[in-house]
Amino acid sequence: MRRVVVTGMGMVTPLGTGIEHVWGRLRNGESGIRRIEHIEAGDLKAKIAGIVPRGAGKGELNAEAFVNSKEHARIDDFILYAIAAAQEALEDSGYVPESEESREMAGVVIGSGIGGIGTISANTQAMLQKGTKRVSPYFIPASLINEASGHVSIRHGLKGPNHAVVTACATGAHAIGDASRLIMFGDADVMLAGGTEAAVNRITIAGFGNMNSLSTAFNESPWRASRPWDKDRDGFVISEGAGVLVLEELEHAKKRKARIYAEVLGYGLSGDAYHISAPDRNGAGAYRAMKSALRHAGVGIGDISYMNAHATSTQAGDYVELNALKRLMDESGANYKGLKVSSTKSATGHLLGGAGAVEAIFSILAMRDNILPPTLNLENPEFPFPIDLCPHEAQETEIRNVLSNSFGFGGTNAVLVFGKGR
């Protein structure tokens, strides 16, 4: 089987745009969560979100740097975020396909959990208020989830596999795992893979809010709201952004002397077959996905130095994930002191379909720099398992292999294992 490595990365997040800028803020324990001001939030239960900083300043997303004003008006923000993250990832990798053959062996797998829901909502309102003629002719292509992959492939002339994953909050991780297998099986030499989301709008927040899924207890102190594993957690914080990785066949990367961040060692998938929106309380699905990823990687849980947890700051989900991890470690006899765990959602909020890709990047950067990103707001841990949850501050430690979890509505689970590039 062909080996797959990571040679480029790009991201757009509530902490800013650009991997080094975002990583610096994350290491420093800064939060990207703030009060919602760009839309009317007075009647919403949750009045906070992780919002991408926009503008021309350092770390801000300047749309004009990626699309002209006419094109910007014709796409939803989830597509814009994917375009920006993909461009950074390609530039970071230094990869430029120079022949028709190389373009045909380079593809894109970028997914989204919800896609262009802001565009759908706006055009629905326009039709109801002003009639069908006010529906934009660009409404459909601006809303379709696979248009993120489509725009990226067109802009860069990538004619290989063109695919989109839609698995709720596991989307980004599934996209990376699926893309890696396309390379392993010889369908491509290079793939751009990741996830994107732009769902910070009234209808999405109202929907999640009426499910009682969102944090509402910290509307006056947004930076405190996302608090995985803390006894005062009361729901997740909805966020937006994108993460894209350049995946490459190892020999292809070595031939062009590419910088190698990491190797994709394992990818595990499972279904809870339990409930449409709640996790299986015994964590069997998460356990099986982690076990499968480790089996494919050829390593045990005792060989993992750092786990980036899915932990969203919900009552049930945080409990389930740690229980699944505890079961895995107890069965293997692994030393609890050898594993560090944190949830970077404490700083970014939950990017839904973009989360898995952004957190995969954080995991790789942690391994690159031997720095564990912190879990913010972990003041009173509710589950005192003997696992270091990296509270409050970043830690320095030697990191060998990393594991990143992503779980989604419908009981879908995806787990990635990365090792240091060799």
Secondary structure per residue as TSV (DSSP state, phi and psi in degrees):
chain	resnum	aa	ss	phi	psi
A	1	M	-	360.0	136.2
A	2	R	-	-70.5	145.2
A	3	R	-	-91.6	147.9
A	4	V	E	-122.5	132.6
A	5	V	E	-125.3	162.7
A	6	V	E	-100.8	122.2
A	7	T	E	-118.9	-4.1
A	8	G	E	-159.3	151.7
A	9	M	E	-147.4	147.4
A	10	G	E	-149.1	149.2
A	11	M	E	-152.5	150.3
A	12	V	E	-127.8	120.0
A	13	T	E	-143.6	172.2
A	14	P	T	-63.9	-17.8
A	15	L	T	-85.7	-3.6
A	16	G	E	127.3	-171.0
A	17	T	E	-118.1	137.8
A	18	G	S	102.9	130.0
A	19	I	H	-63.4	-40.3
A	20	E	H	-72.4	-39.2
A	21	H	H	-63.2	-47.8
A	22	V	H	-65.7	-44.0
A	23	W	H	-61.7	-38.8
A	24	G	H	-62.6	-43.6
A	25	R	H	-67.8	-38.4
A	26	L	H	-64.4	-45.8
A	27	R	H	-59.8	-33.8
A	28	N	T	-80.5	0.6
A	29	G	T	76.0	25.8
A	30	E	-	-85.9	154.8
A	31	S	-	-111.2	143.5
A	32	G	-	-103.3	13.1
A	33	I	E	-97.1	133.3
A	34	R	E	-149.9	174.9
A	35	R	E	-65.4	143.5
A	36	I	-	-79.6	123.4
A	37	E	-	-127.5	-16.5
A	38	H	S	-84.4	-10.0
A	39	I	S	-134.8	161.8
A	40	E	-	-70.0	120.7
A	41	A	-	-121.4	5.4
A	42	G	T	-58.3	-34.8
A	43	D	T	-98.8	5.7
A	44	L	-	-89.3	144.3
A	45	K	S	-65.8	-45.3
A	46	A	-	-97.9	126.5
A	47	K	-	-116.6	19.5
A	48	I	E	-132.0	158.6
A	49	A	E	-165.2	165.2
A	50	G	E	-91.8	106.1
A	51	I	-	-112.8	132.6
A	52	V	-	-64.6	124.2
A	53	P	-	-66.3	127.8
A	54	R	B	-113.0	144.9
A	55	G	S	145.9	-164.3
A	56	A	S	-110.3	7.0
A	57	G	S	-81.3	177.0
A	58	K	T	-59.8	126.9
A	59	G	T	76.2	1.3
A	60	E	-	-92.0	152.0
A	61	L	B	-85.8	115.3
A	62	N	-	-103.1	102.2
A	63	A	G	-56.7	-35.1
A	64	E	G	-65.2	-17.1
A	65	A	G	-76.3	-12.5
A	66	F	T	-121.2	-32.6
A	67	V	S	-141.2	149.0
A	68	N	-	-79.2	170.9
A	69	S	H	-61.9	-35.7
A	70	K	H	-67.6	-45.0
A	71	E	H	-66.9	-38.2
A	72	H	H	-59.9	-37.7
A	73	A	T	-69.4	-15.7
A	74	R	T	-103.1	1.3
A	75	I	S	-127.5	152.1
A	76	D	-	-78.1	159.1
A	77	D	H	-63.7	-26.2
A	78	F	H	-64.9	-30.4
A	79	I	H	-73.7	-42.6
A	80	L	H	-57.2	-46.0
A	81	Y	H	-62.4	-40.2
A	82	A	H	-64.9	-42.1
A	83	I	H	-60.0	-45.7
A	84	A	H	-65.6	-46.6
A	85	A	H	-65.7	-39.2
A	86	A	H	-66.7	-39.2
A	87	Q	H	-64.4	-44.0
A	88	E	H	-62.1	-42.4
A	89	A	H	-62.0	-43.6
A	90	L	H	-65.5	-43.9
A	91	E	H	-63.9	-38.0
A	92	D	H	-63.9	-35.8
A	93	S	H	-77.5	-25.3
A	94	G	T	74.1	11.8
A	95	Y	-	-88.2	126.9
A	96	V	-	-133.6	111.2
A	97	P	-	-67.1	123.8
A	98	E	-	-109.8	-1.5
A	99	S	S	-136.3	163.2
A	100	E	H	-61.7	-39.0
A	101	E	H	-62.9	-43.2
A	102	S	H	-67.7	-34.8
A	103	R	H	-67.1	-34.2
A	104	E	H	-75.3	-14.9
A	105	M	T	-106.2	17.1
A	106	A	E	-126.1	130.0
A	107	G	E	-138.2	-171.4
A	108	V	E	-139.1	133.2
A	109	V	E	-132.2	96.2
A	110	I	E	-124.1	126.2
A	111	G	E	-117.1	178.4
A	112	S	-	-152.5	147.9
A	113	G	S	-74.5	-38.9
A	114	I	S	-124.7	-27.2
A	115	G	-	75.4	-143.1
A	116	G	S	-83.4	54.7
A	117	I	H	-68.2	-29.0
A	118	G	H	-65.2	-42.2
A	119	T	H	-67.0	-39.9
A	120	I	H	-60.8	-46.3
A	121	S	H	-63.3	-44.9
A	122	A	H	-64.9	-41.2
A	123	N	H	-73.3	-31.3
A	124	T	H	-64.0	-44.9
A	125	Q	H	-63.3	-41.4
A	126	A	H	-61.6	-42.2
A	127	M	H	-66.4	-43.7
A	128	L	H	-66.3	-34.4
A	129	Q	H	-89.5	-32.9
A	130	K	H	-128.9	-2.0
A	131	G	-	103.2	167.7
A	132	T	G	-66.3	-26.1
A	133	K	G	-68.1	-15.6
A	134	R	G	-87.9	0.1
A	135	V	S	-76.7	127.3
A	136	S	-	-64.9	138.8
A	137	P	T	-66.7	-13.5
A	138	Y	T	-96.8	3.9
A	139	F	H	-56.8	-49.3
A	140	I	H	-66.3	-55.2
A	141	P	H	-65.5	-19.8
A	142	A	H	-78.9	-16.0
A	143	S	H	-105.1	-27.8
A	144	L	-	-65.5	133.7
A	145	I	T	-62.7	-38.1
A	146	N	T	-72.0	-6.2
A	147	E	H	-70.6	-20.2
A	148	A	H	-63.8	-49.7
A	149	S	H	-62.3	-39.6
A	150	G	H	-60.8	-47.6
A	151	H	H	-62.5	-43.0
A	152	V	H	-65.4	-42.1
A	153	S	H	-65.9	-39.2
A	154	I	H	-66.9	-45.2
A	155	R	H	-61.5	-33.2
A	156	H	H	-111.8	5.7
A	157	G	T	65.7	35.6
A	158	L	-	-93.1	111.3
A	159	K	-	-106.2	7.2
A	160	G	S	-80.0	-156.5
A	161	P	-	-51.7	131.8
A	162	N	E	-126.7	111.4
A	163	H	E	-145.8	157.3
A	164	A	-	-137.2	136.0
A	165	V	-	-102.3	139.5
A	166	V	-	-135.5	89.6
A	167	T	-	-133.6	49.2
A	168	A	G	52.6	-129.6
A	169	C	G	-80.5	-0.6
A	170	A	G	-97.3	0.8
A	171	T	H	-53.4	-52.7
A	172	G	H	-60.1	-42.1
A	173	A	H	-68.9	-42.4
A	174	H	H	-60.6	-39.5
A	175	A	H	-61.9	-43.1
A	176	I	H	-65.8	-45.3
A	177	G	H	-64.2	-44.7
A	178	D	H	-64.0	-42.6
A	179	A	H	-63.8	-38.4
A	180	S	H	-62.9	-36.5
A	181	R	H	-72.0	-30.8
A	182	L	H	-61.1	-37.3
A	183	I	H	-72.9	-43.5
A	184	M	H	-56.7	-39.0
A	185	F	T	-90.4	4.3
A	186	G	T	85.9	12.6
A	187	D	S	-80.2	-14.8
A	188	A	-	-158.3	157.9
A	189	D	S	-100.7	-29.2
A	190	V	E	-137.1	136.8
A	191	M	E	-137.5	136.4
A	192	L	E	-91.6	127.5
A	193	A	E	-139.8	142.2
A	194	G	E	168.2	-161.1
A	195	G	E	-143.4	158.4
A	196	T	E	-147.6	150.6
A	197	E	E	-154.9	142.4
A	198	A	-	-143.2	70.5
A	199	A	-	-115.8	19.5
A	200	V	-	-83.7	82.7
A	201	N	S	-145.6	170.8
A	202	R	H	-60.9	-44.9
A	203	I	H	-69.1	-38.4
A	204	T	H	-68.6	-44.3
A	205	I	H	-65.8	-38.0
A	206	A	H	-63.8	-42.0
A	207	G	H	-63.8	-51.0
A	208	F	H	-66.0	-36.3
A	209	G	H	-63.4	-41.0
A	210	N	H	-73.7	-13.6
A	211	M	T	-84.8	-4.7
A	212	N	T	61.0	35.8
A	213	S	-	-93.3	-22.8
A	214	L	B	-95.2	151.1
A	215	S	-	-70.0	132.3
A	216	T	-	-128.5	-7.0
A	217	A	T	-80.8	-9.4
A	218	F	T	-125.7	33.5
A	219	N	T	-60.6	-26.1
A	220	E	T	-92.4	-8.9
A	221	S	S	-140.8	74.5
A	222	P	G	-55.5	-38.3
A	223	W	G	-63.7	-14.9
A	224	R	G	-95.1	-5.4
A	225	A	S	-73.6	-40.3
A	226	S	-	-88.8	109.2
A	227	R	-	-140.4	70.2
A	228	P	T	-53.6	136.4
A	229	W	T	69.3	-2.6
A	230	D	B	-83.1	143.3
A	231	K	T	-64.3	-20.2
A	232	D	T	-93.5	7.1
A	233	R	-	-64.5	143.5
A	234	D	-	-138.2	20.9
A	235	G	-	137.5	169.9
A	236	F	B	-88.6	164.8
A	237	V	-	-107.6	120.1
A	238	I	B	-71.1	138.8
A	239	S	B	-140.1	173.6
A	240	E	-	-134.3	162.9
A	241	G	E	141.4	-169.0
A	242	A	E	-154.9	153.1
A	243	G	E	-135.9	134.9
A	244	V	E	-135.6	135.3
A	245	L	E	-116.6	146.4
A	246	V	E	-95.2	115.9
A	247	L	E	-101.7	142.8
A	248	E	E	-147.7	143.1
A	249	E	E	-63.7	136.3
A	250	L	H	-55.4	-49.9
A	251	E	H	-66.4	-34.3
A	252	H	H	-61.9	-43.2
A	253	A	H	-67.4	-42.5
A	254	K	H	-66.0	-36.4
A	255	K	H	-62.3	-36.2
A	256	R	T	-96.8	10.4
A	257	K	T	58.0	42.1
A	258	A	-	-73.6	149.6
A	259	R	-	-72.5	131.5
A	260	I	-	-109.7	116.8
A	261	Y	-	-76.9	-44.2
A	262	A	E	-164.7	166.9
A	263	E	E	-112.6	139.0
A	264	V	E	-79.2	107.8
A	265	L	E	-92.6	-38.4
A	266	G	E	-149.3	154.4
A	267	Y	E	-148.5	120.8
A	268	G	E	-124.2	142.5
A	269	L	E	-131.1	150.8
A	270	S	E	-161.6	166.3
A	271	G	E	-124.6	138.5
A	272	D	-	-70.3	-35.2
A	273	A	-	50.6	49.4
A	274	Y	S	-131.5	-57.6
A	275	H	-	-154.5	150.2
A	276	I	S	-69.1	-26.4
A	277	S	S	-135.8	-13.2
A	278	A	S	-104.2	142.9
A	279	P	-	-75.6	154.7
A	280	D	-	-62.5	123.3
A	281	R	T	-61.5	-26.2
A	282	N	T	-88.1	-2.1
A	283	G	-	71.7	20.5
A	284	A	H	-62.2	-39.0
A	285	G	H	-66.3	-46.1
A	286	A	H	-62.3	-41.9
A	287	Y	H	-59.7	-46.8
A	288	R	H	-67.5	-36.4
A	289	A	H	-66.7	-43.2
A	290	M	H	-64.5	-43.2
A	291	K	H	-62.5	-41.0
A	292	S	H	-64.9	-44.1
A	293	A	H	-62.2	-41.5
A	294	L	H	-66.8	-37.5
A	295	R	H	-63.6	-44.9
A	296	H	H	-64.2	-33.8
A	297	A	H	-76.0	-19.0
A	298	G	T	73.0	28.3
A	299	V	-	-132.4	164.2
A	300	G	-	-103.7	170.3
A	301	I	G	-62.9	-25.1
A	302	G	G	-70.6	-13.5
A	303	D	G	-92.7	-2.0
A	304	I	E	-92.2	125.7
A	305	S	E	-89.1	-32.9
A	306	Y	E	-142.8	136.6
A	307	M	E	-119.9	122.6
A	308	N	E	-88.4	107.8
A	309	A	-	-77.8	152.0
A	310	H	-	-66.9	-34.0
A	311	A	-	-8.7	104.6
A	312	T	-	-98.5	-7.9
A	313	S	S	89.4	25.8
A	314	T	-	-99.4	155.9
A	315	Q	H	-60.7	-50.9
A	316	A	H	-78.5	-46.5
A	317	G	H	-61.2	-43.6
A	318	D	H	-62.2	-40.6
A	319	Y	H	-63.7	-46.0
A	320	V	H	-61.5	-44.4
A	321	E	H	-65.2	-43.9
A	322	L	H	-67.2	-35.3
A	323	N	H	-64.1	-40.2
A	324	A	H	-64.2	-40.8
A	325	L	H	-65.9	-42.1
A	326	K	H	-60.7	-42.1
A	327	R	H	-61.1	-44.3
A	328	L	H	-62.6	-42.8
A	329	M	H	-71.7	-40.6
A	330	D	H	-64.9	-38.9
A	331	E	H	-66.2	-33.3
A	332	S	H	-89.0	-13.7
A	333	G	T	73.2	22.2
A	334	A	-	-69.1	151.5
A	335	N	-	-81.6	121.5
A	336	Y	G	-60.2	-30.3
A	337	K	G	-70.3	-15.1
A	338	G	G	-84.4	-8.8
A	339	L	-	-117.8	133.9
A	340	K	E	-113.9	141.9
A	341	V	E	-132.3	138.0
A	342	S	E	-147.2	163.7
A	343	S	-	-118.9	109.9
A	344	T	T	-75.4	-8.6
A	345	K	H	-64.3	-18.5
A	346	S	H	-63.2	-23.3
A	347	A	H	-103.6	-32.6
A	348	T	H	-101.1	-17.2
A	349	G	-	75.1	-169.9
A	350	H	B	-105.3	112.4
A	351	L	-	-83.5	13.2
A	352	L	G	52.7	-117.4
A	353	G	G	-64.8	-18.0
A	354	G	G	-90.1	-11.2
A	355	A	H	-63.0	-48.1
A	356	G	H	-59.7	-38.7
A	357	A	H	-73.0	-43.7
A	358	V	H	-61.2	-41.4
A	359	E	H	-73.8	-28.5
A	360	A	H	-63.4	-41.5
A	361	I	H	-63.6	-44.4
A	362	F	H	-59.1	-40.6
A	363	S	H	-63.3	-42.0
A	364	I	H	-67.5	-41.1
A	365	L	H	-66.3	-35.5
A	366	A	H	-60.4	-42.7
A	367	M	H	-68.8	-39.3
A	368	R	H	-60.6	-44.5
A	369	D	H	-99.7	-2.7
A	370	N	T	55.0	44.2
A	371	I	E	-129.2	128.9
A	372	L	E	-91.2	119.3
A	373	P	-	-69.0	146.1
A	374	P	-	-82.0	160.9
A	375	T	B	-97.6	112.1
A	376	L	T	-77.7	157.5
A	377	N	T	63.9	17.6
A	378	L	-	-88.6	80.4
A	379	E	S	-93.3	-35.1
A	380	N	S	-136.6	82.3
A	381	P	B	-57.3	130.3
A	382	E	S	-85.8	-23.8
A	383	F	-	-118.0	89.4
A	384	P	-	-79.5	53.0
A	385	F	-	-67.8	154.8
A	386	P	S	-76.7	55.2
A	387	I	-	-122.8	134.7
A	388	D	B	-77.2	113.2
A	389	L	-	-94.6	15.0
A	390	C	-	50.6	56.0
A	391	P	B	-69.6	137.8
A	392	H	S	73.4	-48.0
A	393	E	S	-129.3	149.0
A	394	A	-	-64.7	151.8
A	395	Q	E	-125.2	147.8
A	396	E	E	-100.9	130.0
A	397	T	-	-163.9	156.9
A	398	E	-	-70.9	127.5
A	399	I	-	-119.3	122.9
A	400	R	-	-94.3	-69.7
A	401	N	E	-121.0	152.2
A	402	V	E	-127.9	153.3
A	403	L	E	-128.5	136.2
A	404	S	E	-127.8	124.6
A	405	N	E	-100.7	142.4
A	406	S	E	-144.4	127.1
A	407	F	E	-128.9	147.6
A	408	G	E	-139.1	165.5
A	409	F	T	-52.4	150.5
A	410	G	T	87.9	-1.1
A	411	G	T	75.5	33.2
A	412	T	E	-99.6	135.2
A	413	N	E	-129.6	139.1
A	414	A	E	-139.8	135.7
A	415	V	E	-134.0	134.8
A	416	L	E	-118.3	141.3
A	417	V	E	-121.2	127.8
A	418	F	E	-119.2	145.8
A	419	G	E	-122.7	162.3
A	420	K	E	-63.7	134.4
A	421	G	-	-60.2	134.9
A	422	R	-	-113.9	360.0
